[in-house]
Structures are given as structure tokens and as C-alpha cells.
């Protein structure tokens, strides 16, 4: 399986307030391997307004972190590969960063994972997404189902997909960990064939481990036979630029 949303990198390089700890990163990778995950897409939070003039420094840190993590995994013989990426906060600076080559893409492809705001309605969302597309990037919305409770009802999953934007769904949402409303939207997006991939959104080995096989039943109930394979291999493979 390929998973599209994972915060393992915070334990490898100092990109967040979390203290790097190689043992935790290895534990997470081993949990993923045991679950049948072969490729982890590394998507640490990337919030340009908070980073200020440290954007390029952090982009480089993320690149080095993925390299270091892969070396570690090879040394420890953990059968998982990590590809780069980021969970990019939607903000008005994104088209400019894209033009400067400072927008981390998922794997070797042109997709960028964008996190839409849930606390307030961003009037510039549509424009920013469109400008990224014009610049040759393909936005993938992170855990779209979490918008279920957001004041952004204007953003319809179907409309996003019609505009060439892809949608990622979190496993924990499908399993009901974020409440009934979020679970319903997650299932609905899959039922209507609008999702392009799944993620664990793992933050640590204990409370949010990197497992996605646990939601196979929920995915297949919503999307039918073959939907789980499509969402955990075929589509993500294209998203990370390997198909
Ligand atoms: Fe995340």
C-alpha cells in the first residue's frame, strides 16, 4: 500500500516543536511495514505565514530529512520507502512560492497536498488553487472530510473534482474517530468515487499510528470491490509520479 499523509518526519529533523527522536520514527515505520504499507508519503505541516523568511530553509530540511530517514530504514532493514511532500496550509503566498520552486510536491510528481482552513472561510481559496493549476501543479486536498464541520459549505467535493482537484481521505475519519458527521462525509466521498487516496495522518506510534488496512472494510462498504486497492495503490502511485 501507499499512504499519502504522514507526520513521521517530525521525529527525524527539527521541523516542528516536536523533538526529533530516531527511535520513534523507526517504531512508526515498523508499524507501517507490518500493516503492509510499502511507501509512506511524508507530509509534515508547512505553514508559510508562520515560517516567514525560513521557508527555503525548512524546504531543504524536509528534503534532507527524507534522505536521512530512508538511509535509516535501509540500515535497519525496514521494508518501507519514504517519499517527500508536505501538508501545505492554504494561504495567499502559495502561487508566489510555487513560482520560486519552494512548494514541496508529493514524491516525484506535480501534486501538492493542500490543507484548507476549517476555522474560517478563505475567500481566496478558489483563486489560489486555480493559480497553482495554471503554474502546472495539481492540488490534492488533505482530509477533505474534515471540512464537514467547517464553515466552507461553498466548497463542494464534486465541484473540486470537476476542476481537476484531487481529494485525500483519512483512515481515522472513516473509522469514526472524528465523529459521525466527518465519517459520513468520508464515506460519501468514497461512495461517489471522488477520493484519490488514503492517509493515516499518523503523528505518533501510540495515539495515531500509521495504519491504513484497518479501514479496508469501511472503504469497500462505501466504494465497492477493488476500491481499497485503487485508493491505496493505483491512484497514489500516479499522484507520487511513479505511474
Ligand atoms: Fe496531517
Boltz pocket constraint, residues with backbone or C-beta under 6 A from the ligand:
constraints:
  - pocket:
      binder: B
      contacts: [[A, 5], [A, 6], [A, 7], [A, 43], [A, 87], [A, 201]]
      max_distance: 6.0
